[in-house]
Amino acid sequence: MAFEYAGNMYGAAPFVMEKVQIAANCYQGQLLRLDVNAGGVVEPMAAGAAGPDTTSYIVGICSAIRTSPTYDGTFQGDLGTYDTTQATQVANDPRGPCLADVTIIRPGDKIKAPVCFTTIGTAPTVITTTGTSGTGLTFVGNALAVTSISQYSTAYCRTGANRGQYRKITTGATGTQTVLVAFTYDIAIGDTFVVVNLTLPGSTLHFEVDTQFQAVVGNWATEYYRGQTLELNLEEAGKEFIVFTVNPAHLAYTV
């Protein structure tokens, strides 16, 4: 699974822009940005360059490669090769530069994306608690692989008395994780949690793309794009996902 169009908040039908010239190698399922300085039009998203990013503008999701697609096992989708010379274009089927179909992302369009650590296929780390909490307000574990961010991180209890519960982390840290709304039951040694730097549904979201531009990372630090979380699911290892909208400031097409 990579980036997917997941509907529109206002009931609008998806809009697919067909046969768009690519400006770099693109894979089906990638989030694409506008590149006005390249020979083509769209290319894979860049990692955020600031908090929030002000340089990349999201066009949409690469939904199909029209020109000489070749399947790639790493990206688990078709590859479109950026062609600039006459010789490579004549060899294409159909002849000419590589074209892709792009599902445009507009304000209110919903995106579903895998949640990973650094790159797609690497699931968020499971934290096994090494202490107890009789208040349900803190926990600490032996595998804290992410520095949580105050108000922009979420803890999910995967095993233990609080299994299935999500809480906003109110004090970000590399060690003890703190919440303001207590977990309903005491936290015991051996309970497991997942912590990601993504927010609960209804909250402002800060998100970053992975190294393959096919997922949202759960361990961003300081650079990000903005949006709104609609659904966050951390229940099953390797199948974590988020559904979200993108702030119009990051979109290439806003009307």
C-alpha positions in Angstrom: 0.0 0.0 0.0 1.2 3.5 -0.9 -0.6 6.8 -1.0 -4.3 6.4 -2.0 -7.2 8.8 -2.7 -9.8 8.2 0.0 -12.7 10.4 -1.0 -13.7 14.0 -0.5 -15.1 15.7 2.6 -17.7 17.5 0.6 -18.8 14.6 -1.7 -16.9 15.8 -4.7 -15.8 13.1 -7.2 -12.1 12.5 -7.7 -10.4 14.4 -10.5 -7.7 12.5 -12.5 -5.5 14.6 -14.7 -4.4 12.2 -17.5 -1.1 12.0 -19.4 1.0 14.5 -17.4 4.6 14.7 -18.3 6.9 13.6 -15.5 10.0 15.6 -14.5 11.8 12.8 -12.7 11.4 9.1 -12.3 8.0 8.4 -10.7 6.4 5.4 -9.2 2.7 4.5 -9.0 1.5 5.4 -5.5 3.9 8.3 -4.9 2.8 11.7 -3.8 3.9 14.1 -6.5 4.8 17.8 -6.5 4.9 20.5 -9.1 8.3 21.4 -10.5 8.2 24.5 -12.6 11.9 24.5 -13.3 12.2 21.0 -14.9 11.5 19.8 -18.4 8.4 18.0 -17.3 5.7 18.9 -14.9 5.5 16.6 -11.8 8.0 14.7 -9.8 8.0 12.8 -6.4 7.6 14.9 -3.3 10.6 16.2 -1.5 11.0 15.9 2.3 9.9 18.9 4.2 12.4 21.7 4.1 11.1 23.7 7.1 8.5 23.6 9.8 6.2 24.0 7.9 7.6 23.6 4.4 7.2 26.5 2.1 8.9 25.3 -1.1 7.1 22.1 -2.3 3.5 22.2 -3.7 1.6 18.9 -3.8 -0.1 18.1 -7.1 -1.6 14.7 -6.3 -1.0 11.0 -6.3 0.6 9.1 -9.2 -2.3 6.7 -10.1 -0.9 5.2 -13.3 2.1 5.2 -15.6 1.0 5.6 -19.2 4.4 5.2 -21.0 6.4 2.0 -20.9 5.6 1.1 -17.3 7.9 -1.4 -15.6 7.0 -3.0 -12.3 9.4 -2.4 -9.4 9.4 -4.8 -6.5 10.9 -2.3 -4.0 8.3 0.4 -4.7 5.6 -2.2 -5.4 4.3 -0.3 -8.3 5.0 0.7 -11.9 8.0 2.9 -12.7 7.8 5.8 -15.1 11.3 6.7 -16.5 12.0 10.4 -17.1 13.1 10.6 -20.7 14.7 13.7 -22.3 16.6 12.5 -25.4 15.1 11.6 -28.8 16.6 8.1 -28.6 14.8 7.2 -25.4 11.6 8.7 -26.5 11.5 6.8 -29.7 12.0 3.6 -27.8 9.0 4.3 -25.6 5.5 2.8 -26.0 3.8 5.0 -27.0 6.6 7.1 -28.4 7.4 10.4 -26.7 8.1 11.5 -23.2 6.9 9.5 -20.2 3.4 10.3 -19.1 1.5 9.6 -15.9 -2.1 9.9 -14.6 -2.3 12.0 -11.5 -5.2 12.0 -9.0 -5.3 15.7 -8.1 -5.4 16.6 -4.4 -7.6 19.6 -3.7 -8.8 21.2 -0.4 -11.1 18.7 1.2 -9.7 15.6 -0.6 -8.7 12.8 1.7 -5.5 10.8 1.5 -4.9 7.4 3.0 -1.2 6.5 3.6 0.8 3.9 5.4 2.6 5.0 8.5 6.2 3.9 8.8 9.5 4.8 10.3 11.9 6.5 7.8 10.9 4.4 4.8 7.9 2.3 3.8 8.1 -1.3 5.0 9.7 -0.3 8.3 6.9 -0.4 10.9 6.8 2.0 13.9 8.7 0.5 16.9 6.8 -1.3 19.6 7.7 -0.1 23.1 7.6 -2.6 25.9 7.1 -0.9 29.3 9.8 -1.4 32.0 7.8 0.3 34.8 4.3 0.6 36.2 1.9 3.5 36.5 -0.9 3.6 38.9 -2.3 6.8 37.5 -2.2 5.9 33.8 -0.4 9.2 33.0 3.1 8.0 32.1 5.0 5.1 30.7 8.6 4.3 29.8 10.0 1.5 27.7 13.1 -0.2 26.5 12.7 0.7 22.8 12.0 4.4 22.5 12.9 4.9 18.9 11.2 8.2 18.5 11.4 11.6 20.2 7.8 12.5 20.8 6.6 16.1 20.2 4.4 17.9 22.7 0.8 18.0 21.4 1.7 16.5 18.1 2.4 12.9 19.0 0.1 10.0 19.9 0.5 6.9 22.1 -1.4 3.7 21.3 -1.6 0.8 23.7 -1.2 -2.4 21.7 -1.3 -5.0 24.6 -2.3 -4.7 28.2 -5.3 -3.5 30.1 -5.5 -0.4 28.0 -5.3 -2.2 24.6 -6.9 -0.2 21.8 -6.7 3.2 23.6 -5.1 6.3 22.0 -3.9 9.3 23.9 -2.3 12.6 23.0 1.3 13.0 24.3 1.4 16.4 26.1 5.0 16.4 27.1 7.4 15.3 24.3 10.5 13.3 25.4 12.9 10.6 24.4 12.2 8.8 27.7 9.1 8.8 29.8 6.0 9.5 27.8 3.4 11.8 29.5 -0.3 12.2 28.7 -2.9 14.5 30.3 -5.9 12.3 29.8 -5.0 9.2 31.7 -5.2 5.7 30.2 -8.2 4.1 31.8 -6.4 1.4 33.7 -3.1 1.0 35.5 0.0 0.4 33.2 1.9 -2.7 34.0 5.4 -3.9 33.2 5.4 -5.6 29.8 2.5 -3.6 28.3 3.3 -2.5 24.8 2.7 0.8 23.2 3.4 2.5 19.8 4.3 6.2 19.7 4.2 8.2 16.5 4.6 11.9 15.8 1.1 12.1 14.3 -2.1 13.4 15.9 -5.5 12.2 16.9 -8.5 12.5 14.5 -9.8 16.1 14.5 -6.4 17.6 15.3 -4.0 19.7 13.3 -1.5 17.3 11.7 2.2 17.8 11.1 3.4 15.2 8.6 6.5 14.2 6.7 7.0 11.8 3.7 9.2 8.8 3.8 12.4 8.3 1.7 10.4 6.6 -1.2 7.6 9.3 -1.1 5.0 6.5 -0.6 4.1 6.9 3.1 3.9 9.2 6.0 6.6 8.8 8.6 5.8 8.5 12.3 9.2 9.8 13.5 9.7 13.2 11.9 11.6 15.7 14.0 11.5 19.4 12.9 10.4 19.6 9.3 6.9 18.9 8.1 3.8 19.7 6.1 0.5 20.6 7.7 -2.9 19.0 7.5 -5.8 17.6 9.5 -6.0 14.0 10.8 -9.3 12.2 10.0 -8.3 8.7 11.1 -5.2 7.1 12.7 -4.9 3.4 13.0 -1.9 1.8 14.8 -3.5 -1.5 15.7 -1.5 -4.0 13.6 2.2 -4.0 13.1 3.1 -3.3 9.5 -0.4 -2.2 8.6 -0.5 1.2 10.4 -2.2 3.9 8.4 -3.5 7.5 8.5 -6.3 9.3 6.6 -5.8 13.0 6.4 -6.3 16.2 4.4 -3.6 18.6 3.4 -3.5 22.3 4.3 -4.3 24.4 1.1 -1.0 26.3 1.6 0.8 23.1 0.4 -1.3 22.4 -2.6 -0.6 23.3 -6.2 -4.3 23.5 -7.1 -6.6 25.2 -4.6 -9.7 26.0 -6.7 
